[in-house]
Amino acid sequence: MILGLACFLIILAIITTYRVITGPTLTDRLIAADTIGIFMAMVMLLLGLYFNIILLVDIVLAYAILLFVDILIFAKYLEHRELYK
């Protein structure tokens, strides 16, 4: 069941790649790339639970924090067209 859900999330990430490539705006591409990152974090978490590797839970938490900070930086850049104002 866990491996099936991980495979389903990988398929969703592959489908979301279409939006990253052909997104009509830069914002759509950014949101799709973040969604792929969230899907991959969930896959890592599920694999860590399946193989009983507790260290992957900590790695996924750090990865999620980096994804959040990444989106904040890109949002600030898109709003002002520069990082420092």
PyMOL Python script that loads the backbone (N, CA, C, O; Angstrom):
from pymol import cmd

cmd.read_pdbstr("""\
ATOM      1  N   MET A   1       0.818  -1.196   0.000  1.00  0.00           N
ATOM      2  CA  MET A   1       0.000   0.000   0.000  1.00  0.00           C
ATOM      3  C   MET A   1       0.867   1.268   0.000  1.00  0.00           C
ATOM      4  O   MET A   1       0.600   2.214  -0.742  1.00  0.00           O
ATOM      5  N   ILE A   2       1.904   1.273   0.839  1.00  0.00           N
ATOM      6  CA  ILE A   2       2.767   2.445   0.918  1.00  0.00           C
ATOM      7  C   ILE A   2       3.537   2.626  -0.383  1.00  0.00           C
ATOM      8  O   ILE A   2       3.676   3.747  -0.874  1.00  0.00           O
ATOM      9  N   LEU A   3       4.034   1.533  -0.940  1.00  0.00           N
ATOM     10  CA  LEU A   3       4.771   1.639  -2.210  1.00  0.00           C
ATOM     11  C   LEU A   3       3.855   2.060  -3.349  1.00  0.00           C
ATOM     12  O   LEU A   3       4.282   2.782  -4.250  1.00  0.00           O
ATOM     13  N   GLY A   4       2.614   1.622  -3.321  1.00  0.00           N
ATOM     14  CA  GLY A   4       1.647   2.029  -4.335  1.00  0.00           C
ATOM     15  C   GLY A   4       1.372   3.524  -4.276  1.00  0.00           C
ATOM     16  O   GLY A   4       1.269   4.188  -5.307  1.00  0.00           O
ATOM     17  N   LEU A   5       1.255   4.046  -3.059  1.00  0.00           N
ATOM     18  CA  LEU A   5       1.038   5.478  -2.901  1.00  0.00           C
ATOM     19  C   LEU A   5       2.262   6.271  -3.347  1.00  0.00           C
ATOM     20  O   LEU A   5       2.129   7.345  -3.933  1.00  0.00           O
ATOM     21  N   ALA A   6       3.456   5.744  -3.070  1.00  0.00           N
ATOM     22  CA  ALA A   6       4.686   6.412  -3.520  1.00  0.00           C
ATOM     23  C   ALA A   6       4.756   6.447  -5.047  1.00  0.00           C
ATOM     24  O   ALA A   6       5.130   7.463  -5.634  1.00  0.00           O
ATOM     25  N   CYS A   7       4.396   5.340  -5.681  1.00  0.00           N
ATOM     26  CA  CYS A   7       4.379   5.311  -7.155  1.00  0.00           C
ATOM     27  C   CYS A   7       3.344   6.280  -7.711  1.00  0.00           C
ATOM     28  O   CYS A   7       3.586   6.925  -8.731  1.00  0.00           O
ATOM     29  N   PHE A   8       2.198   6.388  -7.053  1.00  0.00           N
ATOM     30  CA  PHE A   8       1.162   7.325  -7.488  1.00  0.00           C
ATOM     31  C   PHE A   8       1.656   8.767  -7.390  1.00  0.00           C
ATOM     32  O   PHE A   8       1.386   9.574  -8.279  1.00  0.00           O
ATOM     33  N   LEU A   9       2.377   9.098  -6.315  1.00  0.00           N
ATOM     34  CA  LEU A   9       2.917  10.453  -6.173  1.00  0.00           C
ATOM     35  C   LEU A   9       3.989  10.743  -7.222  1.00  0.00           C
ATOM     36  O   LEU A   9       4.099  11.872  -7.701  1.00  0.00           O
ATOM     37  N   ILE A  10       4.771   9.740  -7.578  1.00  0.00           N
ATOM     38  CA  ILE A  10       5.769   9.922  -8.638  1.00  0.00           C
ATOM     39  C   ILE A  10       5.084  10.188  -9.970  1.00  0.00           C
ATOM     40  O   ILE A  10       5.533  11.033 -10.745  1.00  0.00           O
ATOM     41  N   ILE A  11       4.000   9.471 -10.238  1.00  0.00           N
ATOM     42  CA  ILE A  11       3.246   9.699 -11.483  1.00  0.00           C
ATOM     43  C   ILE A  11       2.654  11.109 -11.493  1.00  0.00           C
ATOM     44  O   ILE A  11       2.667  11.779 -12.525  1.00  0.00           O
ATOM     45  N   LEU A  12       2.137  11.559 -10.354  1.00  0.00           N
ATOM     46  CA  LEU A  12       1.610  12.926 -10.271  1.00  0.00           C
ATOM     47  C   LEU A  12       2.710  13.963 -10.499  1.00  0.00           C
ATOM     48  O   LEU A  12       2.469  14.996 -11.123  1.00  0.00           O
ATOM     49  N   ALA A  13       3.915  13.692  -9.995  1.00  0.00           N
ATOM     50  CA  ALA A  13       5.028  14.615 -10.214  1.00  0.00           C
ATOM     51  C   ALA A  13       5.402  14.670 -11.690  1.00  0.00           C
ATOM     52  O   ALA A  13       5.729  15.738 -12.207  1.00  0.00           O
ATOM     53  N   ILE A  14       5.357  13.537 -12.366  1.00  0.00           N
ATOM     54  CA  ILE A  14       5.659  13.515 -13.796  1.00  0.00           C
ATOM     55  C   ILE A  14       4.602  14.298 -14.577  1.00  0.00           C
ATOM     56  O   ILE A  14       4.929  15.021 -15.518  1.00  0.00           O
ATOM     57  N   ILE A  15       3.347  14.153 -14.187  1.00  0.00           N
ATOM     58  CA  ILE A  15       2.279  14.906 -14.851  1.00  0.00           C
ATOM     59  C   ILE A  15       2.433  16.401 -14.580  1.00  0.00           C
ATOM     60  O   ILE A  15       2.191  17.214 -15.472  1.00  0.00           O
ATOM     61  N   THR A  16       2.830  16.773 -13.369  1.00  0.00           N
ATOM     62  CA  THR A  16       2.994  18.176 -13.017  1.00  0.00           C
ATOM     63  C   THR A  16       4.170  18.800 -13.763  1.00  0.00           C
ATOM     64  O   THR A  16       4.213  20.017 -13.940  1.00  0.00           O
ATOM     65  N   THR A  17       5.117  17.986 -14.197  1.00  0.00           N
ATOM     66  CA  THR A  17       6.244  18.490 -14.975  1.00  0.00           C
ATOM     67  C   THR A  17       5.767  19.183 -16.252  1.00  0.00           C
ATOM     68  O   THR A  17       6.416  20.107 -16.742  1.00  0.00           O
ATOM     69  N   TYR A  18       4.641  18.737 -16.783  1.00  0.00           N
ATOM     70  CA  TYR A  18       4.070  19.391 -17.968  1.00  0.00           C
ATOM     71  C   TYR A  18       3.784  20.867 -17.688  1.00  0.00           C
ATOM     72  O   TYR A  18       4.037  21.723 -18.535  1.00  0.00           O
ATOM     73  N   ARG A  19       3.254  21.162 -16.492  1.00  0.00           N
ATOM     74  CA  ARG A  19       2.945  22.554 -16.143  1.00  0.00           C
ATOM     75  C   ARG A  19       4.225  23.369 -15.952  1.00  0.00           C
ATOM     76  O   ARG A  19       4.254  24.565 -16.246  1.00  0.00           O
ATOM     77  N   VAL A  20       5.277  22.724 -15.464  1.00  0.00           N
ATOM     78  CA  VAL A  20       6.549  23.437 -15.318  1.00  0.00           C
ATOM     79  C   VAL A  20       7.094  23.822 -16.686  1.00  0.00           C
ATOM     80  O   VAL A  20       7.631  24.916 -16.856  1.00  0.00           O
ATOM     81  N   ILE A  21       6.960  22.943 -17.647  1.00  0.00           N
ATOM     82  CA  ILE A  21       7.510  23.194 -18.983  1.00  0.00           C
ATOM     83  C   ILE A  21       6.647  24.174 -19.770  1.00  0.00           C
ATOM     84  O   ILE A  21       7.175  25.075 -20.422  1.00  0.00           O
ATOM     85  N   THR A  22       5.337  24.010 -19.716  1.00  0.00           N
ATOM     86  CA  THR A  22       4.460  24.805 -20.582  1.00  0.00           C
ATOM     87  C   THR A  22       3.581  25.786 -19.814  1.00  0.00           C
ATOM     88  O   THR A  22       2.574  26.251 -20.349  1.00  0.00           O
ATOM     89  N   GLY A  23       3.932  26.105 -18.592  1.00  0.00           N
ATOM     90  CA  GLY A  23       3.104  27.029 -17.817  1.00  0.00           C
ATOM     91  C   GLY A  23       2.932  28.355 -18.522  1.00  0.00           C
ATOM     92  O   GLY A  23       3.896  28.887 -19.073  1.00  0.00           O
ATOM     93  N   PRO A  24       1.731  28.904 -18.518  1.00  0.00           N
ATOM     94  CA  PRO A  24       1.532  30.166 -19.228  1.00  0.00           C
ATOM     95  C   PRO A  24       2.273  31.338 -18.577  1.00  0.00           C
ATOM     96  O   PRO A  24       2.697  32.264 -19.269  1.00  0.00           O
ATOM     97  N   THR A  25       2.430  31.302 -17.263  1.00  0.00           N
ATOM     98  CA  THR A  25       3.144  32.381 -16.591  1.00  0.00           C
ATOM     99  C   THR A  25       4.250  31.807 -15.717  1.00  0.00           C
ATOM    100  O   THR A  25       4.296  30.605 -15.456  1.00  0.00           O
ATOM    101  N   LEU A  26       5.125  32.672 -15.278  1.00  0.00           N
ATOM    102  CA  LEU A  26       6.220  32.262 -14.404  1.00  0.00           C
ATOM    103  C   LEU A  26       5.693  31.795 -13.049  1.00  0.00           C
ATOM    104  O   LEU A  26       6.262  30.892 -12.436  1.00  0.00           O
ATOM    105  N   THR A  27       4.622  32.400 -12.589  1.00  0.00           N
ATOM    106  CA  THR A  27       4.031  32.002 -11.311  1.00  0.00           C
ATOM    107  C   THR A  27       3.494  30.580 -11.365  1.00  0.00           C
ATOM    108  O   THR A  27       3.664  29.815 -10.416  1.00  0.00           O
ATOM    109  N   ASP A  28       2.841  30.218 -12.477  1.00  0.00           N
ATOM    110  CA  ASP A  28       2.350  28.848 -12.630  1.00  0.00           C
ATOM    111  C   ASP A  28       3.495  27.850 -12.608  1.00  0.00           C
ATOM    112  O   ASP A  28       3.384  26.783 -12.004  1.00  0.00           O
ATOM    113  N   ARG A  29       4.582  28.191 -13.259  1.00  0.00           N
ATOM    114  CA  ARG A  29       5.741  27.303 -13.280  1.00  0.00           C
ATOM    115  C   ARG A  29       6.347  27.151 -11.893  1.00  0.00           C
ATOM    116  O   ARG A  29       6.767  26.060 -11.508  1.00  0.00           O
ATOM    117  N   LEU A  30       6.392  28.240 -11.149  1.00  0.00           N
ATOM    118  CA  LEU A  30       6.949  28.211  -9.805  1.00  0.00           C
ATOM    119  C   LEU A  30       6.098  27.356  -8.870  1.00  0.00           C
ATOM    120  O   LEU A  30       6.632  26.567  -8.091  1.00  0.00           O
ATOM    121  N   ILE A  31       4.803  27.508  -8.943  1.00  0.00           N
ATOM    122  CA  ILE A  31       3.901  26.720  -8.101  1.00  0.00           C
ATOM    123  C   ILE A  31       3.985  25.246  -8.466  1.00  0.00           C
ATOM    124  O   ILE A  31       3.965  24.388  -7.583  1.00  0.00           O
ATOM    125  N   ALA A  32       4.079  24.944  -9.749  1.00  0.00           N
ATOM    126  CA  ALA A  32       4.202  23.551 -10.172  1.00  0.00           C
ATOM    127  C   ALA A  32       5.522  22.937  -9.708  1.00  0.00           C
ATOM    128  O   ALA A  32       5.561  21.772  -9.312  1.00  0.00           O
ATOM    129  N   ALA A  33       6.586  23.707  -9.755  1.00  0.00           N
ATOM    130  CA  ALA A  33       7.878  23.196  -9.281  1.00  0.00           C
ATOM    131  C   ALA A  33       7.842  22.947  -7.779  1.00  0.00           C
ATOM    132  O   ALA A  33       8.418  21.968  -7.302  1.00  0.00           O
ATOM    133  N   ASP A  34       7.181  23.808  -7.036  1.00  0.00           N
ATOM    134  CA  ASP A  34       7.037  23.592  -5.601  1.00  0.00           C
ATOM    135  C   ASP A  34       6.181  22.363  -5.316  1.00  0.00           C
ATOM    136  O   ASP A  34       6.461  21.612  -4.382  1.00  0.00           O
ATOM    137  N   THR A  35       5.153  22.159  -6.109  1.00  0.00           N
ATOM    138  CA  THR A  35       4.308  20.981  -5.946  1.00  0.00           C
ATOM    139  C   THR A  35       5.101  19.708  -6.190  1.00  0.00           C
ATOM    140  O   THR A  35       4.923  18.723  -5.473  1.00  0.00           O
ATOM    141  N   ILE A  36       5.968  19.712  -7.182  1.00  0.00           N
ATOM    142  CA  ILE A  36       6.827  18.546  -7.433  1.00  0.00           C
ATOM    143  C   ILE A  36       7.734  18.301  -6.240  1.00  0.00           C
ATOM    144  O   ILE A  36       7.956  17.153  -5.855  1.00  0.00           O
ATOM    145  N   GLY A  37       8.261  19.368  -5.650  1.00  0.00           N
ATOM    146  CA  GLY A  37       9.092  19.222  -4.465  1.00  0.00           C
ATOM    147  C   GLY A  37       8.329  18.613  -3.300  1.00  0.00           C
ATOM    148  O   GLY A  37       8.869  17.782  -2.571  1.00  0.00           O
ATOM    149  N   ILE A  38       7.087  19.015  -3.122  1.00  0.00           N
ATOM    150  CA  ILE A  38       6.256  18.450  -2.055  1.00  0.00           C
ATOM    151  C   ILE A  38       5.966  16.984  -2.326  1.00  0.00           C
ATOM    152  O   ILE A  38       5.997  16.165  -1.408  1.00  0.00           O
ATOM    153  N   PHE A  39       5.682  16.645  -3.587  1.00  0.00           N
ATOM    154  CA  PHE A  39       5.459  15.237  -3.930  1.00  0.00           C
ATOM    155  C   PHE A  39       6.697  14.392  -3.634  1.00  0.00           C
ATOM    156  O   PHE A  39       6.581  13.284  -3.110  1.00  0.00           O
ATOM    157  N   MET A  40       7.871  14.906  -3.966  1.00  0.00           N
ATOM    158  CA  MET A  40       9.098  14.145  -3.726  1.00  0.00           C
ATOM    159  C   MET A  40       9.388  14.015  -2.230  1.00  0.00           C
ATOM    160  O   MET A  40       9.916  12.998  -1.780  1.00  0.00           O
ATOM    161  N   ALA A  41       9.041  15.049  -1.465  1.00  0.00           N
ATOM    162  CA  ALA A  41       9.198  14.952  -0.011  1.00  0.00           C
ATOM    163  C   ALA A  41       8.286  13.863   0.550  1.00  0.00           C
ATOM    164  O   ALA A  41       8.687  13.099   1.428  1.00  0.00           O
ATOM    165  N   MET A  42       7.074  13.799   0.045  1.00  0.00           N
ATOM    166  CA  MET A  42       6.155  12.756   0.502  1.00  0.00           C
ATOM    167  C   MET A  42       6.639  11.369   0.107  1.00  0.00           C
ATOM    168  O   MET A  42       6.483  10.419   0.874  1.00  0.00           O
ATOM    169  N   VAL A  43       7.224  11.241  -1.080  1.00  0.00           N
ATOM    170  CA  VAL A  43       7.769   9.949  -1.508  1.00  0.00           C
ATOM    171  C   VAL A  43       8.911   9.538  -0.582  1.00  0.00           C
ATOM    172  O   VAL A  43       8.994   8.382  -0.169  1.00  0.00           O
ATOM    173  N   MET A  44       9.791  10.488  -0.257  1.00  0.00           N
ATOM    174  CA  MET A  44      10.890  10.160   0.660  1.00  0.00           C
ATOM    175  C   MET A  44      10.352   9.756   2.025  1.00  0.00           C
ATOM    176  O   MET A  44      10.870   8.824   2.641  1.00  0.00           O
ATOM    177  N   LEU A  45       9.322  10.442   2.505  1.00  0.00           N
ATOM    178  CA  LEU A  45       8.727  10.110   3.792  1.00  0.00           C
ATOM    179  C   LEU A  45       8.102   8.721   3.768  1.00  0.00           C
ATOM    180  O   LEU A  45       8.278   7.943   4.706  1.00  0.00           O
ATOM    181  N   LEU A  46       7.380   8.408   2.709  1.00  0.00           N
ATOM    182  CA  LEU A  46       6.757   7.089   2.606  1.00  0.00           C
ATOM    183  C   LEU A  46       7.798   5.979   2.512  1.00  0.00           C
ATOM    184  O   LEU A  46       7.635   4.922   3.121  1.00  0.00           O
ATOM    185  N   LEU A  47       8.864   6.213   1.755  1.00  0.00           N
ATOM    186  CA  LEU A  47       9.913   5.203   1.663  1.00  0.00           C
ATOM    187  C   LEU A  47      10.636   5.032   2.998  1.00  0.00           C
ATOM    188  O   LEU A  47      11.027   3.922   3.360  1.00  0.00           O
ATOM    189  N   GLY A  48      10.810   6.132   3.726  1.00  0.00           N
ATOM    190  CA  GLY A  48      11.409   6.032   5.052  1.00  0.00           C
ATOM    191  C   GLY A  48      10.540   5.226   6.004  1.00  0.00           C
ATOM    192  O   GLY A  48      11.053   4.453   6.813  1.00  0.00           O
ATOM    193  N   LEU A  49       9.228   5.403   5.909  1.00  0.00           N
ATOM    194  CA  LEU A  49       8.326   4.612   6.748  1.00  0.00           C
ATOM    195  C   LEU A  49       8.306   3.152   6.331  1.00  0.00           C
ATOM    196  O   LEU A  49       8.259   2.261   7.180  1.00  0.00           O
ATOM    197  N   TYR A  50       8.342   2.903   5.035  1.00  0.00           N
ATOM    198  CA  TYR A  50       8.289   1.525   4.542  1.00  0.00           C
ATOM    199  C   TYR A  50       9.542   0.744   4.926  1.00  0.00           C
ATOM    200  O   TYR A  50       9.449  -0.402   5.366  1.00  0.00           O
ATOM    201  N   PHE A  51      10.715   1.361   4.762  1.00  0.00           N
ATOM    202  CA  PHE A  51      11.966   0.675   5.063  1.00  0.00           C
ATOM    203  C   PHE A  51      12.424   0.900   6.502  1.00  0.00           C
ATOM    204  O   PHE A  51      13.503   0.448   6.886  1.00  0.00           O
ATOM    205  N   ASN A  52      11.613   1.595   7.299  1.00  0.00           N
ATOM    206  CA  ASN A  52      11.878   1.845   8.711  1.00  0.00           C
ATOM    207  C   ASN A  52      13.203   2.585   8.917  1.00  0.00           C
ATOM    208  O   ASN A  52      14.010   2.212   9.769  1.00  0.00           O
ATOM    209  N   ILE A  53      13.412   3.634   8.126  1.00  0.00           N
ATOM    210  CA  ILE A  53      14.587   4.493   8.254  1.00  0.00           C
ATOM    211  C   ILE A  53      14.101   5.824   8.827  1.00  0.00           C
ATOM    212  O   ILE A  53      13.570   6.668   8.106  1.00  0.00           O
ATOM    213  N   ILE A  54      14.289   5.994  10.117  1.00  0.00           N
ATOM    214  CA  ILE A  54      13.769   7.163  10.808  1.00  0.00           C
ATOM    215  C   ILE A  54      14.524   8.435  10.405  1.00  0.00           C
ATOM    216  O   ILE A  54      13.964   9.529  10.483  1.00  0.00           O
ATOM    217  N   LEU A  55      15.773   8.308   9.981  1.00  0.00           N
ATOM    218  CA  LEU A  55      16.569   9.469   9.590  1.00  0.00           C
ATOM    219  C   LEU A  55      15.935  10.216   8.411  1.00  0.00           C
ATOM    220  O   LEU A  55      16.086  11.432   8.294  1.00  0.00           O
ATOM    221  N   LEU A  56      15.230   9.496   7.543  1.00  0.00           N
ATOM    222  CA  LEU A  56      14.592  10.150   6.392  1.00  0.00           C
ATOM    223  C   LEU A  56      13.505  11.132   6.824  1.00  0.00           C
ATOM    224  O   LEU A  56      13.228  12.093   6.107  1.00  0.00           O
ATOM    225  N   VAL A  57      12.892  10.909   7.971  1.00  0.00           N
ATOM    226  CA  VAL A  57      11.876  11.848   8.456  1.00  0.00           C
ATOM    227  C   VAL A  57      12.522  13.198   8.748  1.00  0.00           C
ATOM    228  O   VAL A  57      11.961  14.239   8.402  1.00  0.00           O
ATOM    229  N   ASP A  58      13.686  13.192   9.375  1.00  0.00           N
ATOM    230  CA  ASP A  58      14.391  14.443   9.642  1.00  0.00           C
ATOM    231  C   ASP A  58      14.844  15.111   8.347  1.00  0.00           C
ATOM    232  O   ASP A  58      14.780  16.333   8.219  1.00  0.00           O
ATOM    233  N   ILE A  59      15.294  14.319   7.403  1.00  0.00           N
ATOM    234  CA  ILE A  59      15.726  14.869   6.117  1.00  0.00           C
ATOM    235  C   ILE A  59      14.550  15.509   5.386  1.00  0.00           C
ATOM    236  O   ILE A  59      14.698  16.569   4.778  1.00  0.00           O
ATOM    237  N   VAL A  60      13.388  14.872   5.444  1.00  0.00           N
ATOM    238  CA  VAL A  60      12.195  15.421   4.793  1.00  0.00           C
ATOM    239  C   VAL A  60      11.780  16.730   5.459  1.00  0.00           C
ATOM    240  O   VAL A  60      11.363  17.661   4.769  1.00  0.00           O
ATOM    241  N   LEU A  61      11.884  16.820   6.776  1.00  0.00           N
ATOM    242  CA  LEU A  61      11.548  18.070   7.453  1.00  0.00           C
ATOM    243  C   LEU A  61      12.477  19.204   7.026  1.00  0.00           C
ATOM    244  O   LEU A  61      12.022  20.319   6.775  1.00  0.00           O
ATOM    245  N   ALA A  62      13.768  18.923   6.942  1.00  0.00           N
ATOM    246  CA  ALA A  62      14.717  19.944   6.488  1.00  0.00           C
ATOM    247  C   ALA A  62      14.434  20.336   5.039  1.00  0.00           C
ATOM    248  O   ALA A  62      14.504  21.513   4.687  1.00  0.00           O
ATOM    249  N   TYR A  63      14.117  19.356   4.206  1.00  0.00           N
ATOM    250  CA  TYR A  63      13.801  19.611   2.801  1.00  0.00           C
ATOM    251  C   TYR A  63      12.543  20.477   2.672  1.00  0.00           C
ATOM    252  O   TYR A  63      12.488  21.371   1.828  1.00  0.00           O
ATOM    253  N   ALA A  64      11.541  20.213   3.503  1.00  0.00           N
ATOM    254  CA  ALA A  64      10.308  20.999   3.465  1.00  0.00           C
ATOM    255  C   ALA A  64      10.562  22.439   3.889  1.00  0.00           C
ATOM    256  O   ALA A  64       9.982  23.363   3.318  1.00  0.00           O
ATOM    257  N   ILE A  65      11.414  22.639   4.872  1.00  0.00           N
ATOM    258  CA  ILE A  65      11.750  24.001   5.292  1.00  0.00           C
ATOM    259  C   ILE A  65      12.473  24.737   4.165  1.00  0.00           C
ATOM    260  O   ILE A  65      12.200  25.909   3.905  1.00  0.00           O
ATOM    261  N   LEU A  66      13.395  24.044   3.501  1.00  0.00           N
ATOM    262  CA  LEU A  66      14.093  24.669   2.376  1.00  0.00           C
ATOM    263  C   LEU A  66      13.148  24.998   1.226  1.00  0.00           C
ATOM    264  O   LEU A  66      13.304  26.030   0.574  1.00  0.00           O
ATOM    265  N   LEU A  67      12.168  24.132   0.971  1.00  0.00           N
ATOM    266  CA  LEU A  67      11.164  24.432  -0.059  1.00  0.00           C
ATOM    267  C   LEU A  67      10.370  25.680   0.296  1.00  0.00           C
ATOM    268  O   LEU A  67      10.090  26.511  -0.567  1.00  0.00           O
ATOM    269  N   PHE A  68      10.007  25.810   1.567  1.00  0.00           N
ATOM    270  CA  PHE A  68       9.245  26.975   2.001  1.00  0.00           C
ATOM    271  C   PHE A  68      10.060  28.253   1.843  1.00  0.00           C
ATOM    272  O   PHE A  68       9.552  29.254   1.339  1.00  0.00           O
ATOM    273  N   VAL A  69      11.304  28.225   2.264  1.00  0.00           N
ATOM    274  CA  VAL A  69      12.171  29.400   2.135  1.00  0.00           C
ATOM    275  C   VAL A  69      12.401  29.739   0.663  1.00  0.00           C
ATOM    276  O   VAL A  69      12.436  30.910   0.285  1.00  0.00           O
ATOM    277  N   ASP A  70      12.553  28.723  -0.146  1.00  0.00           N
ATOM    278  CA  ASP A  70      12.741  28.923  -1.586  1.00  0.00           C
ATOM    279  C   ASP A  70      11.546  29.653  -2.200  1.00  0.00           C
ATOM    280  O   ASP A  70      11.731  30.572  -2.998  1.00  0.00           O
ATOM    281  N   ILE A  71      10.348  29.264  -1.845  1.00  0.00           N
ATOM    282  CA  ILE A  71       9.152  29.909  -2.380  1.00  0.00           C
ATOM    283  C   ILE A  71       9.065  31.360  -1.891  1.00  0.00           C
ATOM    284  O   ILE A  71       8.660  32.247  -2.642  1.00  0.00           O
ATOM    285  N   LEU A  72       9.445  31.595  -0.638  1.00  0.00           N
ATOM    286  CA  LEU A  72       9.430  32.978  -0.148  1.00  0.00           C
ATOM    287  C   LEU A  72      10.406  33.863  -0.915  1.00  0.00           C
ATOM    288  O   LEU A  72      10.084  35.004  -1.247  1.00  0.00           O
ATOM    289  N   ILE A  73      11.589  33.345  -1.194  1.00  0.00           N
ATOM    290  CA  ILE A  73      12.585  34.114  -1.942  1.00  0.00           C
ATOM    291  C   ILE A  73      12.096  34.401  -3.350  1.00  0.00           C
ATOM    292  O   ILE A  73      12.218  35.529  -3.828  1.00  0.00           O
ATOM    293  N   PHE A  74      11.544  33.400  -4.020  1.00  0.00           N
ATOM    294  CA  PHE A  74      11.036  33.622  -5.376  1.00  0.00           C
ATOM    295  C   PHE A  74       9.848  34.577  -5.383  1.00  0.00           C
ATOM    296  O   PHE A  74       9.722  35.384  -6.304  1.00  0.00           O
ATOM    297  N   ALA A  75       8.979  34.505  -4.387  1.00  0.00           N
ATOM    298  CA  ALA A  75       7.835  35.414  -4.332  1.00  0.00           C
ATOM    299  C   ALA A  75       8.303  36.853  -4.141  1.00  0.00           C
ATOM    300  O   ALA A  75       7.769  37.773  -4.760  1.00  0.00           O
ATOM    301  N   LYS A  76       9.301  37.043  -3.284  1.00  0.00           N
ATOM    302  CA  LYS A  76       9.838  38.396  -3.093  1.00  0.00           C
ATOM    303  C   LYS A  76      10.479  38.902  -4.377  1.00  0.00           C
ATOM    304  O   LYS A  76      10.330  40.073  -4.727  1.00  0.00           O
ATOM    305  N   TYR A  77      11.189  38.030  -5.076  1.00  0.00           N
ATOM    306  CA  TYR A  77      11.810  38.434  -6.334  1.00  0.00           C
ATOM    307  C   TYR A  77      10.753  38.784  -7.381  1.00  0.00           C
ATOM    308  O   TYR A  77      10.893  39.775  -8.097  1.00  0.00           O
ATOM    309  N   LEU A  78       9.703  37.981  -7.472  1.00  0.00           N
ATOM    310  CA  LEU A  78       8.659  38.249  -8.465  1.00  0.00           C
ATOM    311  C   LEU A  78       7.897  39.537  -8.150  1.00  0.00           C
ATOM    312  O   LEU A  78       7.428  40.221  -9.060  1.00  0.00           O
ATOM    313  N   GLU A  79       7.775  39.865  -6.871  1.00  0.00           N
ATOM    314  CA  GLU A  79       7.042  41.061  -6.505  1.00  0.00           C
ATOM    315  C   GLU A  79       7.844  42.331  -6.802  1.00  0.00           C
ATOM    316  O   GLU A  79       7.291  43.303  -7.318  1.00  0.00           O
ATOM    317  N   HIS A  80       9.128  42.331  -6.482  1.00  0.00           N
ATOM    318  CA  HIS A  80       9.916  43.550  -6.620  1.00  0.00           C
ATOM    319  C   HIS A  80      10.913  43.512  -7.780  1.00  0.00           C
ATOM    320  O   HIS A  80      11.501  44.542  -8.110  1.00  0.00           O
ATOM    321  N   ARG A  81      11.113  42.368  -8.397  1.00  0.00           N
ATOM    322  CA  ARG A  81      12.074  42.161  -9.468  1.00  0.00           C
ATOM    323  C   ARG A  81      13.520  42.366  -9.005  1.00  0.00           C
ATOM    324  O   ARG A  81      14.423  42.553  -9.819  1.00  0.00           O
ATOM    325  N   GLU A  82      13.720  42.327  -7.688  1.00  0.00           N
ATOM    326  CA  GLU A  82      15.058  42.338  -7.113  1.00  0.00           C
ATOM    327  C   GLU A  82      14.947  41.776  -5.690  1.00  0.00           C
ATOM    328  O   GLU A  82      13.890  41.871  -5.065  1.00  0.00           O
ATOM    329  N   LEU A  83      16.021  41.199  -5.189  1.00  0.00           N
ATOM    330  CA  LEU A  83      15.967  40.596  -3.861  1.00  0.00           C
ATOM    331  C   LEU A  83      16.177  41.615  -2.748  1.00  0.00           C
ATOM    332  O   LEU A  83      15.615  41.472  -1.663  1.00  0.00           O
ATOM    333  N   TYR A  84      16.970  42.629  -3.006  1.00  0.00           N
ATOM    334  CA  TYR A  84      17.248  43.649  -2.000  1.00  0.00           C
ATOM    335  C   TYR A  84      16.744  44.996  -2.511  1.00  0.00           C
ATOM    336  O   TYR A  84      17.055  45.400  -3.631  1.00  0.00           O
ATOM    337  N   LYS A  85      15.979  45.672  -1.697  1.00  0.00           N
ATOM    338  CA  LYS A  85      15.433  46.935  -2.136  1.00  0.00           C
ATOM    339  C   LYS A  85      15.718  48.021  -1.142  1.00  0.00           C
ATOM    340  O   LYS A  85      15.326  49.169  -1.352  1.00  0.00           O
TER     341      LYS A  85
END
""", "prot")
cmd.dss("prot")
cmd.show_as("cartoon", "prot")
cmd.util.cbc("prot")
cmd.orient("prot")
